[in-house]
Structure formats: C-alpha cells, structure tokens
Amino acid sequence: MAYAIQFKPAALRQLEKLPRQIQKRIASKIEALCWEPFPAGCKKLHGEANTWRLRVNDYRVIYQVQAGILLILVVNIGNRREVYR
C-alpha cells in the first residue's frame, strides 16, 4: 500500500531554500518513501517515537511514520550539521 506524504510548513520552506539540484534529489527520495517508508540506510532517531532520518548526501530528512493511517510526515530537512538542533 502507498503512504501519503505531508510536509510541515517549516520543512517545506527548508526544502525551497536549497539549490534546485539538491531539491530534486531530496524530492525523489521523499517520493520513494510512499512505497517503502523504511528504505535501506534510514535510521530510527533515539528518544523520538516513530521518527526516522533519511540521508541524502550531506542533507538529512527527518520524518515520522504513522502506520495506522498510512501517513509520512516530513518534519525537518537540512544540512547534517544543523538538522538535529
């Protein structure tokens, strides 16, 4: 089954601030989450319920998986040095 993807407004603004080439790369990885919410290389964040991170080069996508309603909520997108703050 396919999951729906939603963005928090802050995550969408963060994505729009990135260069176009990186935006496309991140967008394709996020779209792939529809079919596989836990792809190879994703890791669960400690201390957070249902929160995972996806690595895209030097950038990270922080997202939550809500399996009961088949929803992926993108919480944060940013450079690896700043995204966890």
C-alpha positions as CSV (number, residue, x, y, z in Angstrom):
1,M,0.0,0.0,0.0
2,A,1.1,3.5,-0.7
3,Y,1.6,6.0,2.1
4,A,0.5,9.6,1.8
5,I,3.2,12.3,2.3
6,Q,2.7,15.6,4.1
7,F,5.1,18.3,4.9
8,K,5.2,20.5,8.0
9,P,5.3,24.2,6.7
10,A,8.8,24.7,8.1
11,A,10.1,21.6,6.3
12,L,8.6,22.8,3.0
13,R,10.3,26.2,3.5
14,Q,13.6,24.5,4.3
15,L,13.4,22.4,1.1
16,E,12.6,25.5,-1.0
17,K,15.7,27.3,0.3
18,L,18.0,24.6,-1.1
19,P,19.6,24.7,-4.5
20,R,17.5,23.2,-7.3
21,Q,19.7,20.2,-8.0
22,I,19.6,19.2,-4.3
23,Q,15.9,19.8,-4.1
24,K,15.3,17.3,-7.0
25,R,17.5,14.7,-5.3
26,I,15.7,15.1,-2.0
27,A,12.3,15.1,-3.6
28,S,12.9,11.9,-5.4
29,K,14.0,10.2,-2.1
30,I,10.9,11.5,-0.3
31,E,8.6,10.3,-3.2
32,A,10.2,6.8,-2.8
33,L,9.0,6.8,0.8
34,C,5.5,6.3,-0.5
35,W,6.2,2.7,-1.3
36,E,9.0,1.9,1.2
37,P,8.8,4.0,4.4
38,F,11.9,2.3,5.8
39,P,14.4,2.1,2.9
40,A,17.9,0.8,3.3
41,G,20.1,3.3,5.2
42,C,17.3,5.0,7.2
43,K,17.7,5.1,10.9
44,K,15.4,5.5,13.8
45,L,16.1,8.5,16.0
46,H,16.6,7.8,19.7
47,G,14.2,9.4,22.1
48,E,11.6,10.1,19.5
49,A,8.5,7.9,18.8
50,N,8.1,6.8,15.1
51,T,10.7,9.3,14.0
52,W,13.3,8.3,11.3
53,R,16.0,10.0,9.4
54,L,16.9,9.6,5.7
55,R,20.4,10.5,4.4
56,V,20.7,12.3,1.1
57,N,24.4,13.2,0.7
58,D,25.2,16.0,3.3
59,Y,21.5,16.6,3.9
60,R,19.0,14.8,6.2
61,V,15.3,14.3,6.0
62,I,13.6,13.8,9.4
63,Y,10.2,12.2,9.1
64,Q,7.6,10.4,11.1
65,V,5.7,7.3,10.0
66,Q,2.1,6.9,11.1
67,A,1.4,3.3,10.0
68,G,-2.2,3.3,11.3
69,I,-3.3,5.9,8.8
70,L,-0.6,5.3,6.2
71,L,1.0,8.7,6.5
72,I,4.5,10.0,6.3
73,L,5.0,13.5,7.9
74,V,8.2,15.2,6.8
75,V,9.3,17.2,9.9
76,N,12.7,18.7,9.1
77,I,15.1,19.0,6.1
78,G,18.5,20.4,6.3
79,N,22.3,20.1,6.4
80,R,23.5,17.3,8.6
81,R,25.3,19.8,11.0
82,E,22.1,21.8,11.7
83,V,19.1,19.5,11.2
84,Y,19.2,17.8,14.7
85,R,19.1,21.1,16.6
